[in-house]
């Protein structure tokens, strides 16, 4: 189905919606669709199916367009924080309060808060909390959450936006490996020089520093904390607290005022923390080889049309989802450089021969396969692939602005798509 036809199909479904509010949102949505090139990666087949499902199953509870927008913009998130915030505002303003149950309203506000916080927009967070308290005064949970976020915004006021400074167009940094194939880079954090960080694209939230190190280098802590579970030890719980890192320097790249999580988890790694997908995406383009990580700006012209999506969880965190084939079936995987194998859906774990097709190559999984235990919501649907993917190619290039991936074969160096 062509791009234009998908738009027409979605429009036809929504025009016949019985709700005036839905048509208002639709008019605004179509304006954004025409005006913004950022929407060209939206899966309209998915949106269309969800709109039909919602119309059939939830006609009395929720407008079809509202449901499809919530699913499309809050779970898939388009990879654009600013656009996501605009859509959430439209949904909140144009939907009567009685149609926004507590869970839906809280998830919308939380996603907006995350998008604003990642860009240090503390004044906008305070404006959002004012709106929450005024329009949802009778909702105790929303009112308490608004006060919580206001305290964070007040503590962070004066920090300023995230700033990225580049001294040269091409910046490379060496990758080192440990026995578990974790990928390490060296960086300067505040005044601490040559500290080791694990490059973990499976880390969907802001970068994480261990508590002792964060205190040592003077990370400015904000009054927020949450409980988390260790991926390697599911029975272990620890606390994560938000903070602001004054500066992160990776060779010729300097990032200022970077929001980070500070964890009191026991440090079982030979490093001081992790750098995750959202902060790598700020740099817009990077190339993995086995022994280096290269950032380029301006972004090179893409020579591959293989698209990935920047899927988002319920809290707005980002992950890189790339299509592939597994035993001949179309599927998708999350690129996770924090693991040294394949974490696949349960139905494949008991098979003797499992092959994945990526970049025109068949890769046998063999004894590198692990079971998906469900500690993350995406595992059972698509699985994870880690560092073995990097070793299968000469280079793996991620363009976060255009959401495309390029695979460079070792044998001939040609750029190719997935199939």
N, C-alpha and C positions, 0 to 999 in steps of 0.2 A: 504494500500500500504506500503510495507516494506521500511525501510530506504534506502537500496541499490537500490531498484527499483525506488524510488523517484529520487535518484541521476542520474540513467540512463535515466529516462524520461526527466529530466531537461537538461541533457547533449545532448540528441538527438535533443531536440527543438533548442538548442543554436548552435549546430554544423552546422546546415543548415541555420544559419543566414547569409545574404549576406555581412555583414560588416567584414572587416579584424580587425578593432578595437575591435569588439565584441568578436572575437575568441581569441584575445590577452587577453582581460579581463577574458574570460572564462577559459583559461589555468591557469591564476593566481588564479582565484576563486577556481578551482578544487584543486590546490595545498594547498590552505588554508583550504579547506574542509577536505582534508585528514589529514592535519597536526594538526588541532585544534579541540580538544574535545569540545571547547566552542560552536561549531556549531550544536551539536546534537539536540538542541531544535528548529532548524529552521523548519518552516512549508513549506515543499517543494510542497505540494498540492497547497498552496496559491501562491507560487512563479511560479509554472507551469501555473496556470490559468491566472496570470497576464501577463506572457510572451506571452501566446497565444492571450490574449486580445490586448496587445500592438502591436503584429505582424499584427493583423487584422485591428486595428483601426489607428495605428500611424506609419505604415511602412515607410512613407516618412519623418516623423518628427523626430522619435526617434527610435534608435535601440531597439529591444525587450529585449535583455539582459540588456542594460543600464537602461531601464525603470523598469524592474523587480528588478534589484539591488538597484536602488534608492528607490523604494517602500519598499523592504525587509529590506535594511540596514539603511535607514533614518527614516522610520516610525515605524518599529518594533525594529530595532537597536540591536537585539541579546542580549541586556543587557551587552555588552562589549564595553567600550569606546575605548580601544586601537585597537580592531578589526574594529570598525566603522571608526576610523581615517584612518586605512590602506586601507579600501575599498574606502573611499572618495578620497584619494590620487590617487588610481588606476583609478577611474572614471575620475578625473580631468586631469590626465596625458595622458590618452589613448583616450580621446574623443576630436575631433576637436572643436575649439572654436565656430565655426558657428553652432554647434549642441547643444551648451549649452546656452539656452536663459538666460536672466538676472535673472529671478525669480528662475530658477533651480540652477544656479551657486551660487546665494546669499544664498539659503537655504542650499546648500552643505557646503559652507564656514562657515555659521553660526553654523551648527551642529558640524563641526570640532572645531570651536572656543569654543563652549560650552564644548565639551569633554576635550579639553586642559585646559580650565579655571578651570574646576572642580578639576583638579589635579595640579593646580598651575604651569603649563608648559608655563611660560611667554616667554621664549626664543623661543619655538616652535611657539607661536602665532606671534611673530615678524617675524620669517621666513615665516610664512604663509602670513602675510600682505605684505612682500617684493614680494612674488610670485604674489599676487593679483595685485599689482601696476605695475609690470613688464609685465605681460601677459594680463592684462585687462585694459591697460592705457586709452583706448578709452571709457570705461564704467564709466561714472561719479559716478553712485550710488555705484558701487563696490569700486571705488577708495576712495570715501568719507568714506565708511564703513571700509576700510582697515586702514585709518588714525585714525579712532575712536578706533578700536581695538588695534592699536599700542600704543596709549596713555594709554590705560588700562594696556597693558603689561609692558610698561615702568614704570608706577606707582607701579606695583606689583613686579617688578624685585627685587630680593634679599629676597623675602618672604620665598622661599623654598617650597618643596613639602608638601602635607598633610602627617602628621605622626600620626600613631596610636600606643599607648603604653598600654599594659595590665599588671596589677600587679598580676592578678590571672586568672585562666581558666574560672571560672564561676562568672559573675558579675550580681547581681540583684538590681533592684531599684523599690521602691514602686510606684504604680499608684493611684492617687487620682482622684475624679470625682466631677464635678459641677452639677448643676440642669439640664444642657443640655447634660450631659454625655460626656463632653470633658474629655480626659485623660491627666493628668498632671504628669510630673516627676520633681524632683529637680536635679539641676546640678550647677556646678561652671563654670562661664564664665569669662575668664581673672581672675581678683581678686575678682569678685563679687560671694559670696558664697550662696548656697541654693536658687537659683533663679528658678522660675517655668517656664517650657516650656510645650506647648501642643504637644503631640505625634500625628502627623497628617499624616497618610499614603496617604491621598488624596492630600497632598501638593507635587506636582511632581517636584518642583524646589529645589534648595538649601534651607537650613533652613532660616527662616525669623526672624529678630529682629525688635522691634519697635524703632523708631528713637531716642527718648529721652534716652532710656536705652542704645542703642548702643553708643551714644555720651558719656554717663556717664562712660562706662567701657572702652572707648578708642578703639573701632573698627576702623581699618585703612581703610578709605574710598578711593575708586578708582573712576576715572573720567568717570563714566558711570551711566546713569539713564534711566528708561523707565516708561511708564504710565501703570497702571493696573486698573482693575475694581473689586470692592468688590463683593465676592460671595454672601454675605448676603444682600448687598444693591447695586444692579446692576447699579443704577444711580450715585453712588459715585465713583469718580476717584481719584487715589492717585499716588504718585511717589515711585518707588523702585530704590535703588542705591546699587551697589556692594561694598562689603567691605571684609576685612580679620579679622577673629576672631583669636587672638593669641592662645587661648586654650579653650577647652570645656572638662570638666571632669564630667563623670557620674560614681560615685563611683570609681571602680578600672580601669576605662578606661579613658585614656587621649588622646584627638585629638588635634593636633597642626596645625596652619596655615589653618584654615577652611574657605573657601569662603562662604559668607552669603549674603543675601539680607537685606537691611535696608529699612523699610517702614515708610512713614509718615502718614499711615492710622491711624485714631483715634482708640486708644486702648480700646476696649469694653470688653476685657477679663481680668481675674484675673491672668495675666501672663506677661512675658517679651518677649515672642516670640514663634515660632513654630519650631519643628524639623521634617523634611519631609523625604520622601522615599529615595532620593539619599544618604543622610547622614546616614540613618539607614542601607542602603545596604552596606555601607563601612565596617560595623561591621560583615557582612556576615551571621550571624545566630542570630535569636532572638525568644523568646517564649512569647506569650501574655497569661496571665490569667486575671481574673477580677480585681485583685488587685496588680499585679506585671508585670514587664517586665524584662526578663532574657536574657543575652547575653552569649553565650558559644563559647569557642575557645580552642582547635581544634573543628571543627564541628562534632557533633555526626553522626554516620552512619544513613542514612535515612532509615526509615522503611515504608515509603509510596512513591508510585510512582506518586502521583498526581502532575502534572506539572502546574506551572503558567508561564506567560510571563511578562517580564519587558518591556511593551510597551512604546514607546516614542512618544512624540508630535513633531511638526515641529521644535521646538527649542531644541530637544534632552532631554527634561525633562522625568523623569521616573514615571511610575505608575504600580501597581501590578494588573494584570488581571487574574482572577481565573475562570475556567469553572464551571458551575452549570446548574441546570435545573429550568425553571420557567414554572409552569403549564404544566409540562411534556415535554417541548421543551428545547433542548440543547441551551445554551447561555453562556455568560460570564459576570462577574461583576468586577468593580474596588473596591478593598478593601480600604475603606475610614474611618479611625478611627476618622476623624474630624466631622462626622455626627452621629446623634443618631437614624437614621432610615434607610429606604430603599428609594433610589431615582431610580425609574424604568422608562423604556420607556413609552411614552405617551399612547400606546395602552392598557396598563394594569391599568392605573390610575382609570378608570371608573368602573372596575370590583369589585364585592363584595367580591369574594374569590380568593385570589392569594396565591399560595404556591411556595416556592423555596426549592429545594432539594440540600443539601450541606452536605458532609461528611456522607452520608447514613441517614441523618435526613431530615424530612420535617418540614419546619418552616413557619408558617402562618404569612403573612405580616400584615394583618389587618390594624389598624389605624396608624401603623408606616410608611405607604407608603406615599411618597411625589412625586410630579411630576418633571420630568426632564425638566428644562427650557432652556436647550441648551447653558448655559454659558461656557460649556466645550465640546470639540468635541466628546468625547466618550459617553456622556450621552444617546443620543437617540439610540445608537446601543446596549448598554448592561446594563447601569444603575450602581448605586453605592450601596454598602451595608456597613453599619457602625458598631457601637459598639454592636448592638444586636447579631451579629455573634459571637463576643467574649464571650457573656454570654451563648450561646447555647452549648458551649463545655468547657471541663475542661482546655484545653490548645489549642492554635493555634500556630504552629511552622512554621516559615518562614526561609527557607534555600536559601539565595540569590545567593550563589555560584552555587548550583545545580538547582536552580529555581524549588524547590518543596515545597509543603505545607503539613503539617501533622495536622490532626484533632484528638484530644483525647476526646472521649466521657466521659461525666460525670458519666454515670451509671456503666461502666465496665472498663474504662481506656484503652481500646484497641486502638491501632493505626489503622486507616482505611483510604482508599482512598475516592474519592468522590462518586464513584458508586459501 
